[in-house]
C-alpha cells in the first residue's frame, strides 16, 4: 500500500517537472480535463509555496526590527538576492526596507528604496517613518515632498510621520506643519484623531500654545492622547491652564491614565494648588494608578512643593518600587522643608536599600551637610562622590565646595577646588564667600582677582560676596573700588544687597553719615534691608539720631517687622534711655507687633 502511494507521488512529480520544462504530452493523460486539472494543481502549489516563503521571511524581518538585529536583516537580504524571484515581491521589499531603516541603517535603506522598480505608499511611509525615528527629520520631510511630487497619495501613517518630523526639528517651522495639515484636510483625513494629535504636538513643540488650544477646542473626537498632549503642553509654558483642562476632562467623562495623573500633579505642584492636588489624589486612588512610579513621584512632588512633608512621606511609602529619582526627590523635599537631618536620613535609608545615588542625590546630600554643618557626614558623601568617578558634573563639586566652606574647612574646600577639572562662576563665588565667612577677607579678594585673571565672568552674586568680604575685613577703599567697577567694568547695576554691604562696611567703621548719604543717593527706593543695616550700625556706635531716622524709614517700609522695634529698643537700652524702651514696647502692643517666640534677637 505504501509502495503504491509512493509510486503515484513519484509519477505526479515527474509529470509536474515535464510541465514546468514546457514538455507537455497529452498522451500522458487520459483526457484534456485531466491535464488542465494537473496544471492548475501545479500552479496552486507554486503559489502556496511562494506565500509561505513570503510569510516566513516577513516574520523574520519583523523580529529583526523588534530586536534591532541589523545583521540578521542583511543575511535575509543576501538570501533573497540569491533567489531572484523572491526579491521581485514588493511585499518582501517593503519589509526589508523597513528593517534597514528601523535598525538604523538609513543609508542602505535609502539605496534599496531607490533601486526598487515599483514603490507604493507603504514603501514611502516605511522610509519616512524610519528617518524620523532615527533622528533625521529634515531628510524625512524631504522624502515626504518627493513622495508628493511622485503622485503617490499619502495615508494617515505617512502624515503622522511628516508631522512628527515638523515637531522634532526647529528648521522645519510651523509653515511646513500647516502645509501638511492643509493636505490632510484636502484628502479628507481631518477627522482622524491620530493626525489631530500629531498636529497638536507640532504646535506645542514650537511654542504655539494659543493655537494649540484652538485646535484642541476644535477637535470633536478627542482621545486620552489628545488630553495628555494638551496638559503636557500647558506645563511647558502656562501651568495656569492645567486645572481648567483637568476639570473639563473629568466633566466630559474621560478616564485619566498614568500619564494624565503624572502630568496634572506636576502642574499642580508648580502652581502650589494643594486643594486640587488632594482631589486629584482621591481620583488617583479610585482609578488605581497609584502604584506606578511616575505617578507616585509626581504625587510626592506635589505634596513636597506645598511643604506638606508628612503627606509627602505617606505618598512616598506607597510607591512599591522606588528608583533613585524617588529617593532623591524625597531627600530634596526634606531639605526644602528645612529638615536637612531628615534628608540625610532618607539618603542613608536609600543606600541601605541598595539604590545607587546619582549626581542629584549627592548634590542634595552635600547641601544637607552644609545646612547642618555636619563635617563627618560630608566626608562620607565625599567618599561616595569618589566612587562614582567621572559620572559627576561640576554642580556636584560646587555643592561639595559649599559644604566644606560652611563647615569651616577651607583647606578641604581648596583641595576640592584645585582638583576640579572645570571652574564655573559658581565655583569661584563659593570659594570667595567661604573665605569671607571664615575670617579670610583678603584671601577672598585674592581669589576674586585670580578669577578675573583666568577669564571667568563675575555675576551679581559674586559681587555680593566680594563686598561682604570687604565689610568683614573693614577694607573701605577696596569696597568702593569693587562697588564702582560693577557697573563700569562689568555692566552689573548694584542692587539692594550690594548697597546693604556697603552700608555695613561704612557703618562698621563708624562712618554713619556717609552710609546714610549713600542710601539717600540710591537710584531706586531703598528697601527694608538697607535701613535695618544702618539701624544696626547706628546702635553699634551709639548714634541715637541716626538710629531714629533709620527706624522711621524702615517702619515706613514695613510697620509690623518686629526686628526694627527690637533693634531700636536695644539702642535705647544701651544708652540707658528706659523711657524710650517703654514707649517702643507700648507702640508694639498698639500695633500688635510680636517678637517671634523662641528666637534670640542678639
C-alpha positions as CSV (number, residue, x, y, z in Angstrom):
1,X,0.0,0.0,0.0
2,X,2.7,2.4,1.0
3,X,4.8,1.5,-2.1
4,X,1.8,2.1,-4.3
5,X,1.3,5.6,-2.9
6,X,4.9,6.5,-3.3
7,X,4.8,5.4,-7.0
8,X,1.8,7.6,-7.6
9,X,3.5,10.6,-6.0
10,X,6.7,10.0,-8.0
11,X,4.7,9.8,-11.2
12,X,2.9,13.1,-10.3
13,X,6.2,14.8,-9.5
14,X,7.7,13.7,-12.9
15,X,4.6,14.9,-14.7
16,X,4.9,18.3,-12.9
17,X,8.6,18.6,-13.9
18,X,7.6,17.9,-17.5
19,X,5.1,20.7,-17.5
20,X,7.5,23.2,-15.9
21,X,10.0,22.3,-18.6
22,X,7.5,23.1,-21.3
23,X,7.3,19.4,-22.3
24,X,3.6,18.6,-22.0
25,X,2.4,15.4,-23.6
26,X,-1.3,14.8,-23.9
27,X,-0.7,11.1,-24.3
28,X,0.4,11.1,-20.7
29,X,-3.2,11.9,-19.7
30,X,-6.4,10.2,-20.4
31,X,-8.1,13.5,-21.3
32,X,-7.6,17.2,-21.7
33,X,-9.6,17.8,-18.5
34,X,-7.1,15.7,-16.5
35,X,-4.3,17.7,-18.0
36,X,-5.9,21.1,-17.1
37,X,-6.5,19.9,-13.5
38,X,-2.9,18.9,-13.0
39,X,-1.6,22.2,-14.4
40,X,-4.0,24.1,-12.0
41,X,-2.8,22.0,-9.2
42,X,0.8,22.6,-10.0
43,X,0.4,26.4,-10.2
44,X,-1.6,26.4,-6.9
45,X,1.2,24.5,-5.3
46,X,3.7,27.2,-6.5
47,X,1.5,30.0,-5.3
48,X,1.1,28.4,-1.9
49,X,4.8,27.9,-1.6
50,X,5.5,31.5,-2.6
51,X,3.1,32.7,0.1
52,X,4.7,30.5,2.7
53,X,8.1,31.9,1.8
54,X,6.8,35.5,2.0
55,X,5.2,34.8,5.3
56,X,8.3,33.2,6.7
57,X,10.7,35.9,5.6
58,X,8.4,38.8,6.6
59,X,8.1,37.3,10.1
60,X,11.8,37.1,10.4
61,X,12.3,40.7,9.3
62,X,9.7,41.8,11.8
63,X,11.7,40.1,14.5
64,X,14.8,41.9,13.2
65,X,13.1,45.2,13.7
66,X,11.8,44.3,17.2
67,X,15.3,43.2,18.4
68,X,17.2,45.7,16.3
69,X,19.3,43.0,14.7
70,X,20.6,44.6,11.5
71,X,23.0,41.7,10.7
72,X,20.1,39.2,10.6
73,X,18.2,41.5,8.2
74,X,21.3,41.8,6.0
75,X,21.5,38.0,6.0
76,X,17.9,37.7,4.8
77,X,18.6,40.3,2.1
78,X,21.5,38.2,0.8
79,X,19.4,35.0,0.8
80,X,16.6,36.8,-1.1
81,X,19.1,38.1,-3.7
82,X,20.1,34.5,-4.4
83,X,16.5,33.7,-5.1
84,X,15.7,36.5,-7.6
85,X,12.1,35.5,-7.7
86,X,11.7,36.4,-4.0
87,X,13.3,39.8,-4.5
88,X,10.6,40.7,-7.1
89,X,8.0,40.7,-4.3
90,X,7.1,44.3,-3.4
91,X,5.7,42.9,-0.1
92,X,9.1,41.5,0.9
93,X,10.9,44.5,-0.4
94,X,8.9,46.8,1.9
95,X,9.6,44.5,4.9
96,X,13.3,44.6,4.1
97,X,13.3,48.4,3.6
98,X,11.5,48.8,7.0
99,X,14.1,46.5,8.7
100,X,17.0,48.5,7.3
101,X,15.7,52.0,8.4
102,X,14.3,50.9,11.7
103,X,17.5,49.1,12.6
104,X,19.4,52.4,12.0
105,X,21.0,51.7,8.5
106,X,19.2,54.6,6.8
107,X,21.9,54.8,4.1
108,X,21.3,51.2,2.8
109,X,17.6,51.6,3.3
110,X,17.6,54.6,1.0
111,X,19.7,52.8,-1.5
112,X,17.4,49.8,-1.5
113,X,14.4,52.2,-1.9
114,X,16.0,53.9,-4.9
115,X,16.7,50.5,-6.6
116,X,13.1,49.3,-6.2
117,X,11.4,49.3,-9.6
118,X,8.0,49.7,-8.0
119,X,7.0,51.6,-4.9
120,X,3.7,52.0,-3.2
121,X,2.5,54.2,-0.2
122,X,3.8,51.5,2.2
123,X,7.4,51.9,0.7
124,X,7.4,55.7,1.1
125,X,5.8,55.6,4.6
126,X,8.3,53.0,5.9
127,X,11.2,55.1,4.7
128,X,9.9,58.4,6.0
129,X,8.9,56.9,9.4
130,X,12.4,55.3,9.8
131,X,14.2,58.5,9.1
132,X,12.1,60.3,11.7
133,X,12.6,57.7,14.3
134,X,16.4,57.6,13.7
135,X,16.8,61.4,14.1
136,X,16.7,62.7,10.5
137,X,13.5,64.8,10.4
138,X,14.7,67.2,7.7
139,X,15.6,64.3,5.4
140,X,12.3,62.6,6.3
141,X,10.4,65.7,5.3
142,X,12.4,65.9,2.1
143,X,11.3,62.4,1.3
144,X,7.7,63.3,2.0
145,X,8.0,66.1,-0.5
146,X,9.4,63.7,-3.1
147,X,6.5,61.3,-2.5
148,X,4.0,64.1,-3.0
149,X,5.8,65.1,-6.3
150,X,5.8,61.5,-7.5
151,X,2.0,61.4,-7.4
152,X,1.7,58.8,-4.6
153,X,-1.0,59.7,-2.2
154,X,0.0,59.6,1.5
155,X,-2.1,57.7,4.0
156,X,-2.7,58.6,7.7
157,X,0.5,56.9,8.7
158,X,2.6,58.9,6.3
159,X,1.0,62.1,7.6
160,X,1.7,61.2,11.2
161,X,5.4,60.8,10.4
162,X,5.5,64.0,8.4
163,X,4.0,66.0,11.3
164,X,6.4,64.3,13.8
165,X,9.3,65.5,11.5
166,X,8.0,69.0,11.9
167,X,7.8,68.6,15.6
168,X,11.4,67.4,16.1
169,X,13.3,69.9,14.1
170,X,13.4,73.7,14.5
171,X,14.4,74.2,10.9
172,X,11.1,72.7,9.9
173,X,9.0,75.6,11.1
174,X,5.2,75.7,11.6
175,X,4.7,76.6,7.9
176,X,5.7,73.1,7.0
177,X,3.3,71.7,9.6
178,X,0.5,73.9,8.3
179,X,1.2,72.7,4.7
180,X,1.0,69.1,5.8
181,X,-2.3,69.7,7.6
182,X,-3.7,71.5,4.6
183,X,-3.0,68.4,2.5
184,X,-4.6,66.3,5.3
185,X,-7.8,68.4,5.0
186,X,-7.8,68.3,1.2
187,X,-7.6,64.5,1.3
188,X,-10.4,64.2,3.9
189,X,-8.3,63.0,6.9
190,X,-9.1,65.9,9.2
191,X,-11.3,63.8,11.4
192,X,-8.6,61.3,12.1
193,X,-7.7,61.7,15.8
194,X,-4.1,60.5,15.3
195,X,-3.4,63.2,12.8
196,X,-5.1,65.8,15.0
197,X,-2.8,64.7,17.9
198,X,0.3,64.9,15.8
199,X,-0.6,68.4,14.6
200,X,-1.3,69.4,18.1
201,X,2.1,68.1,19.2
202,X,3.8,70.1,16.5
203,X,2.1,73.3,17.6
204,X,3.0,72.7,21.2
205,X,6.7,71.9,20.5
206,X,7.0,75.1,18.5
207,X,5.7,77.1,21.5
208,X,2.3,78.0,19.9
209,X,0.2,77.2,22.9
210,X,-2.6,79.6,22.0
211,X,-3.0,78.0,18.5
212,X,-2.8,74.5,20.1
213,X,-5.6,75.4,22.4
214,X,-7.8,76.5,19.5
215,X,-7.1,73.2,17.6
216,X,-7.8,71.3,20.8
217,X,-11.2,73.0,21.3
218,X,-12.0,72.4,17.6
219,X,-11.3,68.6,17.8
220,X,-14.6,66.8,18.1
221,X,-13.2,63.3,18.7
222,X,-10.5,63.7,21.4
223,X,-9.0,60.7,22.9
224,X,-6.8,60.4,26.0
225,X,-3.7,61.2,24.0
226,X,-5.2,64.5,22.9
227,X,-5.9,65.5,26.5
228,X,-2.5,64.4,27.7
229,X,-0.7,66.3,24.9
230,X,-2.6,69.5,25.8
231,X,-2.0,69.2,29.5
232,X,1.7,68.4,28.9
233,X,1.9,71.4,26.6
234,X,0.4,73.7,29.2
235,X,3.0,72.6,31.7
236,X,5.8,73.7,29.4
237,X,4.7,77.3,29.3
238,X,1.5,78.1,31.2
239,X,0.6,75.8,34.1
240,X,-2.3,78.0,35.0
241,X,-4.4,76.2,32.3
242,X,-3.8,72.8,33.8
243,X,-6.7,73.0,36.4
244,X,-9.2,74.1,33.8
245,X,-8.3,71.3,31.4
246,X,-8.4,68.8,34.3
247,X,-11.9,69.8,35.3
248,X,-13.1,69.8,31.7
249,X,-11.6,66.3,31.1
250,X,-13.3,64.8,34.1
251,X,-16.6,66.6,33.3
252,X,-16.5,65.0,29.8
253,X,-16.1,61.6,31.3
254,X,-12.6,60.9,30.0
255,X,-10.8,58.4,32.2
256,X,-7.3,59.6,33.0
257,X,-4.3,57.3,32.5
258,X,-1.0,57.2,34.3
259,X,0.4,59.9,32.1
260,X,-2.6,62.2,32.8
261,X,-2.1,61.8,36.5
262,X,1.6,62.4,36.4
263,X,1.3,65.5,34.2
264,X,-1.5,67.2,36.2
265,X,0.1,66.5,39.5
266,X,3.4,68.0,38.3
267,X,1.5,71.1,37.0
268,X,-0.3,71.5,40.3
269,X,3.0,71.2,42.2
270,X,4.3,74.2,40.2
271,X,1.1,76.1,40.9
272,X,1.2,75.2,44.6
273,X,-2.5,74.2,44.2
274,X,-2.8,72.0,47.3
275,X,-6.6,71.7,47.4
276,X,-6.9,70.5,43.8
277,X,-3.9,68.3,44.3
278,X,-5.7,66.4,47.1
279,X,-8.7,66.0,44.9
280,X,-6.6,64.5,42.1
281,X,-5.0,62.2,44.7
282,X,-8.5,60.9,45.6
283,X,-9.3,60.4,41.9
284,X,-6.0,58.6,41.5
285,X,-6.9,56.1,44.3
286,X,-10.2,55.4,42.5
287,X,-8.5,54.7,39.2
288,X,-5.8,52.6,40.7
289,X,-2.7,54.2,39.1
290,X,-1.0,55.0,42.4
291,X,1.5,52.1,42.3
292,X,3.1,53.3,39.1
293,X,6.4,55.0,39.8
294,X,6.0,58.1,37.5
295,X,2.6,58.8,39.1
296,X,3.9,58.2,42.6
297,X,6.9,60.5,42.1
298,X,4.6,63.3,40.8
299,X,2.2,62.9,43.8
300,X,5.1,63.1,46.2
301,X,6.4,66.2,44.4
302,X,3.0,67.9,44.7
303,X,2.9,67.4,48.5
304,X,6.6,68.4,48.9
305,X,6.2,71.6,46.8
306,X,3.3,72.5,49.1
307,X,5.6,71.9,52.1
308,X,3.3,69.1,53.3
309,X,6.1,66.8,54.4
310,X,4.1,64.3,56.4
311,X,1.7,63.6,53.4
312,X,4.7,63.5,51.1
313,X,6.2,60.7,53.2
314,X,2.9,58.8,53.1
315,X,2.8,59.0,49.4
316,X,6.4,58.1,49.2
317,X,6.0,54.9,51.3
318,X,3.1,53.8,49.0
319,X,5.4,53.6,45.9
320,X,6.2,49.9,45.7
321,X,9.4,50.1,43.7
322,X,11.3,53.3,44.4
323,X,14.1,54.3,42.0
324,X,16.9,56.8,42.5
325,X,14.6,59.7,41.4
326,X,12.1,58.8,44.1
327,X,14.6,58.7,46.9
328,X,16.4,61.9,45.7
329,X,13.2,63.8,45.4
330,X,12.1,62.8,48.9
331,X,15.5,63.9,50.3
332,X,15.4,67.2,48.4
333,X,11.9,67.8,49.7
334,X,13.0,67.4,53.3
335,X,15.8,69.9,52.6
336,X,13.4,72.4,51.1
337,X,11.1,72.0,54.1
338,X,14.0,72.9,56.4
339,X,14.7,69.4,57.5
340,X,18.3,68.7,56.5
341,X,18.8,66.0,59.1
342,X,15.7,64.1,57.8
343,X,17.2,64.5,54.2
344,X,20.3,62.7,55.3
345,X,18.3,60.0,57.0
346,X,16.4,59.4,53.7
347,X,19.7,59.2,51.8
348,X,21.0,56.7,54.3
349,X,17.9,54.6,54.0
350,X,18.3,54.7,50.2
351,X,21.8,53.4,50.5
352,X,20.7,50.5,52.8
353,X,18.0,49.7,50.2
354,X,20.8,49.1,47.7
355,X,19.9,52.0,45.4
356,X,23.0,53.7,43.9
357,X,22.9,57.5,44.2
358,X,23.2,59.8,41.2
359,X,24.7,63.3,40.9
360,X,21.4,64.9,42.1
361,X,21.4,62.7,45.2
362,X,25.0,63.8,46.0
363,X,24.2,67.5,45.5
364,X,21.3,67.2,47.8
365,X,23.4,65.3,50.4
366,X,26.1,67.9,50.3
367,X,23.6,70.7,50.7
368,X,22.0,68.9,53.7
369,X,25.5,68.5,55.3
370,X,26.2,72.2,54.7
371,X,22.9,73.2,56.4
372,X,23.6,71.1,59.4
373,X,27.3,71.9,59.5
374,X,27.9,68.2,59.6
375,X,31.5,67.7,58.5
376,X,31.7,64.0,59.2
377,X,28.6,63.2,57.2
378,X,30.0,65.5,54.4
379,X,33.2,63.4,54.3
380,X,31.1,60.2,53.9
381,X,29.3,61.8,51.0
382,X,32.7,62.9,49.5
383,X,33.6,59.2,49.6
384,X,30.5,58.3,47.6
385,X,31.4,61.0,45.1
386,X,34.9,59.5,44.6
387,X,33.3,56.1,44.0
388,X,31.1,57.5,41.2
389,X,34.1,58.9,39.5
390,X,33.6,60.7,36.2
391,X,29.8,60.3,36.2
392,X,29.7,63.5,38.3
393,X,29.4,67.1,36.9
394,X,30.6,70.4,38.2
395,X,27.3,71.1,40.0
396,X,28.1,68.3,42.5
397,X,31.6,69.6,43.1
398,X,30.2,73.1,43.7
399,X,27.8,71.7,46.3
400,X,30.8,69.9,47.9
401,X,32.8,73.1,47.9
402,X,29.9,74.8,49.7
403,X,29.7,72.0,52.2
404,X,33.4,72.3,53.1
405,X,33.2,76.1,53.3
406,X,30.1,76.1,55.5
407,X,31.7,73.5,57.8
408,X,34.7,75.9,58.2
409,X,37.2,73.7,56.4
410,X,38.7,76.0,53.8
411,X,41.7,73.7,53.4
412,X,39.4,70.9,52.3
413,X,37.5,73.3,50.1
414,X,40.7,74.5,48.4
415,X,41.8,70.9,47.8
416,X,38.5,70.1,46.1
417,X,38.6,73.4,44.1
418,X,42.1,72.6,42.9
419,X,41.2,69.0,41.8
420,X,38.2,70.2,39.7
421,X,38.7,70.0,36.0
422,X,36.3,72.9,35.4
423,X,35.6,76.0,37.4
424,X,32.4,77.9,36.8
425,X,31.4,81.3,38.2
426,X,29.6,79.4,40.9
427,X,32.8,77.6,41.9
428,X,34.7,80.9,42.2
429,X,31.9,82.6,44.0
430,X,31.6,79.8,46.5
431,X,35.3,80.0,47.3
432,X,35.2,83.8,47.7
433,X,32.2,83.6,50.1
434,X,33.8,80.7,52.0
435,X,37.0,82.7,52.7
436,X,34.9,85.8,53.7
437,X,32.7,83.8,56.1
438,X,35.6,82.0,57.7
439,X,37.6,85.1,58.5
440,X,39.9,85.3,55.5
441,X,38.7,88.5,53.7
442,X,42.0,89.2,52.0
443,X,42.2,85.7,50.7
444,X,38.7,86.1,49.4
445,X,39.8,89.2,47.4
446,X,42.9,87.4,46.1
447,X,40.6,84.6,44.9
448,X,38.4,87.2,43.1
449,X,41.5,88.7,41.4
450,X,42.6,85.2,40.3
451,X,39.1,84.6,39.0
452,X,39.4,87.7,36.7
453,X,42.9,86.7,35.6
454,X,41.6,83.3,34.4
455,X,38.8,85.0,32.4
456,X,35.8,83.9,34.5
457,X,33.0,86.4,34.5
458,X,31.7,87.5,37.9
459,X,28.0,87.9,38.3
460,X,25.5,89.7,40.6
461,X,26.1,87.2,43.5
462,X,29.9,87.3,43.1
463,X,30.0,91.0,43.9
464,X,27.8,90.5,46.9
465,X,30.4,88.0,48.2
466,X,33.3,90.4,47.4
467,X,31.7,93.4,49.1
468,X,30.8,91.2,52.1
469,X,34.5,90.2,52.3
470,X,35.4,93.9,52.3
471,X,32.9,94.6,55.1
472,X,34.3,91.7,57.1
473,X,37.8,93.0,56.8
474,X,37.0,96.7,57.1
475,X,38.5,97.3,53.7
476,X,36.8,100.5,52.8
477,X,38.9,101.6,49.8
478,X,38.8,98.2,48.3
479,X,35.0,98.1,48.8
480,X,34.5,101.4,47.0
481,X,36.7,100.2,44.1
482,X,34.8,97.0,43.6
483,X,31.4,98.7,44.1
484,X,32.3,101.2,41.4
485,X,33.7,98.6,39.0
486,X,30.5,96.6,39.0
487,X,28.7,98.9,36.5
488,X,31.8,100.5,34.9
489,X,33.7,97.2,34.1
490,X,31.0,94.5,34.1
491,X,27.7,96.3,33.3
492,X,26.1,95.0,36.5
493,X,23.9,97.5,38.2
494,X,24.2,97.4,42.0
495,X,21.1,96.1,43.8
496,X,19.9,96.5,47.3
497,X,22.1,93.7,48.5
498,X,25.2,95.5,47.3
499,X,24.2,98.7,48.9
500,X,23.5,96.9,52.1
501,X,27.0,95.5,52.0
502,X,28.5,99.0,51.5
503,X,26.3,100.4,54.3
504,X,27.5,97.6,56.6
505,X,31.1,98.3,55.6
506,X,30.9,102.1,56.2
507,X,28.7,101.6,59.4
508,X,31.1,99.2,61.0
509,X,33.9,101.7,60.5
510,X,31.7,104.4,62.3
511,X,31.1,106.4,59.1
512,X,27.4,106.6,59.8
513,X,26.7,109.8,58.0
514,X,28.5,108.6,54.8
515,X,26.4,105.4,55.0
516,X,23.2,107.3,55.3
517,X,24.1,109.6,52.4
518,X,24.8,106.5,50.2
519,X,21.3,105.2,51.0
520,X,19.7,108.5,50.1
521,X,21.6,108.5,46.8
522,X,20.3,105.1,45.7
523,X,18.8,105.2,42.2
524,X,15.7,103.3,43.5
525,X,13.6,103.3,46.6
526,X,15.6,101.9,49.5
527,X,14.1,98.7,50.9
528,X,13.9,97.4,54.5
529,X,17.3,95.7,54.4
530,X,19.5,98.8,54.0
531,X,17.6,100.7,56.7
532,X,17.9,97.8,59.1
533,X,21.6,97.6,58.3
534,X,22.0,101.3,59.0
535,X,20.0,100.9,62.2
536,X,22.2,98.1,63.4
537,X,25.4,100.2,62.7
538,X,23.9,103.2,64.4
539,X,23.2,101.1,67.5
540,X,26.7,99.7,67.4
541,X,28.2,103.2,67.6
542,X,25.5,104.8,69.8
543,X,24.3,107.3,67.2
544,X,20.8,107.8,68.6
545,X,19.7,110.3,66.0
546,X,20.7,108.2,63.0
547,X,19.1,105.2,64.6
548,X,15.8,107.0,65.0
549,X,15.9,108.2,61.3
550,X,16.8,104.7,60.1
551,X,14.0,103.2,62.3
552,X,11.4,105.7,61.0
553,X,12.4,104.9,57.3
554,X,12.3,101.2,58.0
555,X,8.8,101.4,59.6
556,X,7.6,103.3,56.6
557,X,8.5,100.2,54.5
558,X,7.2,97.6,57.0
559,X,5.2,98.7,60.1
560,X,5.0,95.2,61.6
561,X,8.5,93.9,61.3
562,X,9.4,93.1,64.9
563,X,13.2,93.3,64.3
564,X,13.0,97.0,63.7
565,X,11.4,97.7,67.1
566,X,13.8,95.3,68.9
567,X,16.9,96.9,67.3
568,X,15.7,100.4,68.2
569,X,14.7,99.2,71.7
570,X,18.1,97.7,72.2
571,X,19.7,101.0,71.1
572,X,17.7,102.9,73.7
573,X,18.6,100.3,76.4
574,X,22.3,100.6,75.5
575,X,22.1,104.4,76.2
576,X,20.1,103.8,79.4
577,X,17.1,105.5,77.8
578,X,14.4,103.4,79.5
579,X,11.6,105.8,78.7
580,X,12.3,105.2,75.0
581,X,12.3,101.4,75.6
582,X,8.9,101.7,77.3
583,X,7.5,103.9,74.6
584,X,8.6,101.4,71.9
585,X,7.0,98.4,73.8
586,X,3.7,100.3,74.1
587,X,3.9,101.1,70.3
588,X,4.5,97.4,69.6
589,X,1.4,96.4,71.7
590,X,-0.8,99.0,70.0
591,X,0.3,97.8,66.5
592,X,0.0,94.1,67.6
593,X,3.7,93.5,66.7
594,X,5.0,90.4,68.4
595,X,8.6,89.1,68.7
596,X,8.9,85.6,67.3
597,X,8.9,83.2,70.3
598,X,11.9,81.1,70.9
599,X,14.2,83.2,68.8
600,X,17.1,85.3,70.0
601,X,17.4,88.8,68.8
602,X,21.1,89.0,69.6
